[in-house]
Amino acid sequence: MRRPLSILFVLFALIAVSANGEPATTQKGSAMRYSEIPEGAYSVVAEVRAKPGKERELREATLRLVAQVRAEPNNLVYFLHEDREAPGHFVFYEIFASQADFEAHNATPHVQSWFARLPELADGGVKVVRMEILGNRTDVRR
């Protein structure tokens, strides 16, 4: 039986865990501080669930994306997570330099190839929540 898991709950958990100011690792393996994330960066939380019996196949197909997406020139952060209590439930946390960079990411051959496999592997499509990063700098006036 699937345990419902809100994308926002996962996002808040990620924020709570990362709020200590430790550097995030970028695609080049160097450390990026939160203050280095450019103003206007575009963040996304997305989730996809495997069809019953397709968990392993979706996991393998999705894991292949990690290195490819992190190598994209304007990808700043890309994490793939799997629900420990519901194998086959994947959550992505992504930050791109801009919305245009996120849209370009979705048009890359590796992402398009992954999308093409979803009808066979996923229970429905990808649910995407487009987020705005708040409080990233101490000089933010909101």
N, C-alpha and C positions, 0 to 999 in steps of 0.2 A: 504494500500500500504506500502511495506517495504521501510524504509529509509536506504540506504547503510551506513554502519559504518565500517571503517577500523579498523582492529585489532591493527595496529600500532598507530592510533589516540588514541585508548583507552589506550594502553601502555604508550604513552607519557603523557596523562592526569593523569594516575596513578603516574607516576614519578614526574610530576609537583606538584601534591597534596602532595606527600610523601617526597618531597625534603627538608622539614623543619627539618629533623633529629629526629622527634618524634619516639618513639619506635613502632615497629610492634608487634602485639600480636601473640604469637605462639600457637601451639595446646595445650599446658599445661596452657595457660592463663597468662604466665609470659611475661615480656617485653623483646624484642630482639632488640638490637641496630644494625644499618646497619653494623657497624664495626665487629659485631659478626658473620655475615654471612660468612661461610668459603670460602676461595679461591677455585675456581672451582665449586662453587654451580651452579646448573642447573636450569634455569628459563624458563618458558613456558607461552605463552599466547595462549589460545584456544577459539574457539567459536562454538556454535551449535545453530541452529534455529529450532523451533518447526514447525511441519506441521500445516496448518490452522486447528483450532479447537482442537489442541492437546497441547496448551500452558500450561494449568493448569496441565495436566498429566506429561508433561516433567518437569515443575517447581517442582512438588512434588517429582518425581523420582530423580531429580538433587539435591534438597535440602537435601535429605537423605545422599548424599555423603559427605557433608561438615564436619560433626563431625567425620565420619569414616576416611576420608583422613587426617584431622588434627591430628588424633590419630596414624597415621603411624609413625614409629620411626624416619625416616629421612626426613619427610616433615617439612619444615621450615616456609613456608607461603602458604596459600591456601585461595583465595578469589573467590567467585562466585558473578557475577554482572548480572543484567538484564537491558536491554535498556528500559528506562522509556517511550520512544516514540514508541517502537516496542516490546510490550509484547511477550515473547516467544523467544527473541534473548538473549542468554546467553553468557557471556564472563568470562573465568576463568583466574586468574593470580596465578601462582604456582611457588614456589621455593623449590627445593629438594637439599639435600647435594651433590648429584652427579648425573650424567646421569644414572648410574646403579640404583640408588634409584628411579629415575623417571620411568625407565623401569620396575622395581619391582612393583611400584605403579600401573602401567597399567595392571599388571598380577594379582593383588589382586582379590579375589572373588567379592567384592562389586563393583569394577570398571568394571570387566568383565560382571557382571550382568547388570550394567547400559548400557554398550555397546550393549548387546544383545537386549535391548529394543529400541534402536535407530531406527531400520528400521520401527517400528510402530509409533514412536513419532516424529522423526526428519526429517526435509527436507534436505536430504543429510547427510553426516557424520560430524565428528568433524574436523574443520580446526585448525591445530596446527602450531604455529610459535615457534621454539626453539631458545631461546635468550641467549646471553652471558651478564652477569652483568658487566657493565663498571663503573669506577669511584667510586667504593664502598669504597675504602680506599684512604687516602691522599697520601700514598706511592706508588700508582700505577704508573708505568712508561710505558705508551702506546704512 
